[in-house]
Amino acid sequence: MRLLFILALCVLSFTSEAVVTRHDVSSESYAVQSFPGYMIDMPHEGHGVLIHEQWIVTVAHTIFYDYVGKQFPIDDNLYEIKSVHIHPEYSQPDKKLFEGDLAPLMKHFKERSDIALVKLNKPVTGKTPIKIYTGDKEKGKTITVYGKGAMGNGLTGEDLDTKPLRKMNKFQNVVEHSESNWLIFKFDKPEHALPLEGMHGSGDSGGASVIFEEGVPYLVGLSSWQFAEGDISSFKGGLYGTKVYQVRVSSYYNWINKALNGANIQ
């Protein structure tokens, strides 16, 4: 059990996403008073996104065990998880990948499909689902990403001691590449950065990555993992120059629709 716990911590250090900010901008500039209604806190760690009144999309690595039948609150109401649909191309990394050179672990992350759907026993009330972006022109778009896990800045990296604060934040970045199942961006230094440039830290995988078209939000990505090189013992998350990967939701649109049995989510 202890070994499994240690492995879980290792995975989360790479894959759980939150908000790491510019060092020269006040952290209060990134704060939000309340999350958008489509953001859902998962039963333990991580977020999901409401894409239909009864369905949540999240990253598969936030599903820590069989959640079917588990109850959890959304606002003032209690909901039960009716079913969980993990993408068939998702897999957990072998414990050996958490030793030495990070290249095999990064290869594993890139080759898997880190996405899952959660169906609730009844429609969520008082919240409006977000529309899914179905195009293929994510490259070059400015995204807004939400999270409330560990905070930090690009000079010193993430500070895990801030994780229990659960402070709500958002940051922005620009999609540099869109390849297959992933959206990719980099945490740039201030001289090349957006005013609210940021990236992910520890504690909020599955957070929504959103673009706005004529004022309407569209879900384009889900916070998933950050790229690292070298020996795992020297890994430090949240530093300037880090390349970040998000699940490219548009590439899974057909799979999502099939799982929802034809429910209209456009």
C-alpha positions in Angstrom: 0.0 0.0 0.0 2.8 2.4 0.8 4.5 1.7 -2.5 1.2 2.5 -4.3 0.8 5.7 -2.4 4.4 6.8 -3.3 3.7 6.0 -7.0 0.5 8.0 -6.9 2.4 11.0 -5.6 4.9 10.6 -8.4 2.2 10.5 -11.0 0.4 13.5 -9.6 3.6 15.6 -9.5 3.7 15.4 -13.3 0.0 15.2 -14.1 -2.2 17.1 -11.6 -2.7 20.6 -12.8 -3.2 23.9 -11.1 -2.0 27.5 -11.5 1.7 28.6 -11.5 2.1 32.3 -12.4 4.6 34.9 -13.5 6.9 36.0 -10.8 6.5 39.7 -11.7 2.7 39.8 -11.5 0.7 39.7 -8.3 -0.9 36.4 -7.6 -4.2 38.3 -6.9 -4.3 39.2 -10.5 -4.9 35.5 -11.3 -7.6 35.0 -8.6 -11.2 34.4 -9.5 -14.1 34.9 -7.1 -16.0 31.8 -8.3 -15.4 29.0 -10.9 -17.5 28.9 -14.0 -20.7 26.8 -13.5 -19.4 24.1 -15.8 -16.4 23.4 -13.6 -17.0 20.4 -11.2 -14.7 19.2 -8.4 -14.1 15.5 -8.6 -14.7 13.3 -5.5 -11.1 13.4 -4.4 -8.5 15.4 -6.4 -8.9 17.1 -9.7 -11.7 18.7 -11.7 -14.2 17.7 -14.4 -16.2 19.7 -16.8 -20.0 19.6 -17.3 -20.6 19.0 -21.0 -24.2 17.8 -20.6 -26.7 18.1 -17.8 -25.8 14.6 -16.6 -22.3 14.1 -18.0 -18.8 15.2 -16.9 -15.6 14.9 -18.9 -12.3 14.7 -17.1 -8.8 13.3 -17.5 -8.7 9.5 -16.8 -6.0 9.8 -14.1 -8.4 11.6 -11.8 -10.3 8.3 -11.5 -8.4 6.7 -8.6 -10.7 3.6 -8.2 -14.2 2.4 -9.1 -16.3 5.5 -8.6 -19.6 3.8 -9.6 -22.2 4.3 -6.8 -20.0 7.0 -5.1 -21.9 10.1 -3.9 -20.4 13.6 -4.0 -21.7 17.1 -3.6 -22.1 19.7 -6.4 -23.1 23.0 -4.8 -25.9 22.2 -2.4 -27.0 18.9 -4.0 -25.8 15.4 -3.7 -25.2 13.3 -6.8 -24.3 9.7 -7.4 -22.0 8.4 -10.1 -23.9 6.0 -12.3 -21.2 5.0 -14.7 -17.6 5.8 -15.6 -16.2 5.5 -19.2 -12.4 5.5 -19.4 -11.0 5.7 -22.9 -9.7 2.2 -24.0 -6.3 3.7 -24.9 -5.6 4.9 -21.4 -3.1 3.0 -19.2 -1.3 3.5 -15.9 2.5 3.8 -16.0 4.6 0.9 -14.7 6.4 1.7 -11.5 9.7 1.2 -13.3 9.1 4.3 -15.3 9.5 6.3 -12.1 13.2 5.5 -11.9 16.1 7.3 -13.6 15.7 8.8 -17.1 12.3 10.5 -17.6 12.2 9.8 -21.4 10.3 6.5 -21.1 7.7 8.0 -18.7 7.2 11.0 -21.1 6.7 8.6 -24.0 4.1 6.7 -22.0 2.1 9.9 -21.2 2.2 11.0 -24.8 1.0 7.7 -26.2 -2.0 7.2 -23.9 -5.5 8.8 -24.1 -6.0 10.6 -20.8 -9.7 11.1 -20.9 -12.8 9.7 -19.2 -16.5 10.4 -18.9 -18.6 10.3 -15.8 -22.4 9.9 -15.9 -24.5 11.1 -12.9 -27.7 9.5 -11.6 -29.6 12.8 -12.3 -29.2 16.1 -14.1 -27.1 18.8 -12.4 -29.3 21.7 -11.5 -28.3 25.4 -11.5 -25.4 24.9 -13.9 -25.0 25.4 -17.6 -22.9 22.8 -19.5 -20.2 24.2 -21.7 -20.1 23.6 -25.5 -17.3 21.6 -27.0 -15.0 23.1 -29.6 -15.3 20.8 -32.7 -12.9 22.5 -35.1 -9.2 21.8 -35.7 -7.8 25.4 -35.5 -6.7 25.5 -31.9 -3.1 26.5 -32.8 -2.5 30.1 -32.1 -5.6 30.6 -30.0 -5.4 32.2 -26.5 -6.8 29.8 -23.9 -8.0 30.5 -20.4 -7.4 27.7 -17.9 -8.9 27.2 -14.5 -7.6 25.5 -11.4 -7.3 25.7 -7.6 -4.4 23.5 -6.6 -0.9 24.4 -5.6 0.4 27.8 -6.6 3.9 29.1 -7.4 5.8 31.1 -10.0 8.1 30.5 -12.9 11.3 31.3 -11.1 10.8 29.0 -8.1 8.3 26.5 -9.4 5.2 25.2 -7.7 4.9 25.3 -3.9 3.1 22.2 -2.7 2.5 23.8 0.7 -0.2 26.0 -0.9 -2.1 23.0 -2.3 -4.5 22.7 0.7 -5.6 26.3 0.3 -7.7 25.4 -2.7 -7.6 29.0 -4.0 -9.4 29.6 -7.2 -7.3 30.9 -10.1 -7.1 31.2 -13.8 -4.3 31.8 -16.2 -3.8 32.3 -20.0 -1.5 30.9 -22.6 -1.3 30.4 -26.3 -1.6 27.0 -28.0 1.7 26.6 -29.8 1.1 23.1 -31.3 -1.9 20.8 -31.8 -0.9 17.3 -32.6 -3.1 14.3 -32.6 -4.7 14.1 -29.1 -2.8 16.9 -27.5 -2.7 20.7 -27.3 0.8 22.0 -26.3 2.0 25.3 -24.9 5.0 26.7 -23.1 5.3 28.7 -19.9 7.2 31.7 -21.3 9.4 34.1 -19.4 7.9 37.6 -18.8 9.6 39.2 -21.8 7.7 36.9 -24.2 4.6 36.2 -22.0 0.9 37.2 -21.9 -0.1 39.5 -19.0 -1.6 36.5 -17.2 0.8 33.9 -18.5 0.8 30.7 -16.5 0.9 26.9 -16.4 -0.1 23.9 -14.4 1.1 22.8 -11.0 0.0 20.1 -8.6 -3.6 19.5 -7.6 -6.1 20.2 -10.3 -6.0 17.8 -13.3 -9.0 17.9 -15.6 -9.3 21.7 -15.3 -11.0 23.3 -18.3 -9.1 25.0 -21.0 -11.5 27.4 -22.7 -11.6 29.7 -25.7 -14.2 32.4 -26.3 -15.9 33.0 -29.6 -18.3 36.0 -29.7 -18.4 35.8 -25.9 -19.4 32.1 -25.8 -17.0 29.8 -24.0 -15.9 26.5 -25.7 -14.1 23.7 -24.1 -10.9 22.9 -26.1 -8.6 21.1 -23.5 -8.3 19.4 -20.2 -5.2 19.9 -18.0 -3.2 16.7 -18.2 0.7 16.7 -17.9 3.9 18.6 -18.1 7.0 17.5 -20.1 10.3 17.0 -18.3 13.8 15.7 -19.2 16.7 14.3 -17.4 16.7 12.2 -14.2 13.5 12.0 -12.3 15.3 12.9 -9.0 16.0 16.4 -10.4 12.4 17.1 -11.5 10.9 20.4 -10.5 7.4 21.4 -11.8 6.2 24.8 -12.8 9.4 26.5 -14.0 9.7 28.9 -16.9 10.3 27.1 -20.2 8.2 24.1 -19.3 6.2 22.5 -22.1 2.6 21.6 -21.1 0.3 19.0 -22.6 -3.5 19.2 -22.5 -6.0 16.7 -23.8 -7.3 17.9 -27.1 -11.0 17.5 -26.6 -12.0 17.9 -30.3 -10.1 14.8 -31.2 -12.3 12.7 -28.9 -15.6 14.3 -30.0 -16.9 11.2 -31.7 -16.0 9.0 -28.8 -17.7 11.4 -26.4 -20.9 11.4 -28.5 -20.9 7.6 -28.7 -20.6 7.3 -25.0 -23.4 9.8 -24.4 -25.6 7.6 -26.6 -26.4 10.4 -29.0 -27.1 13.1 -26.4 -26.9 16.6 -28.0 -23.8 18.4 -26.6 -23.3 20.9 -29.3 
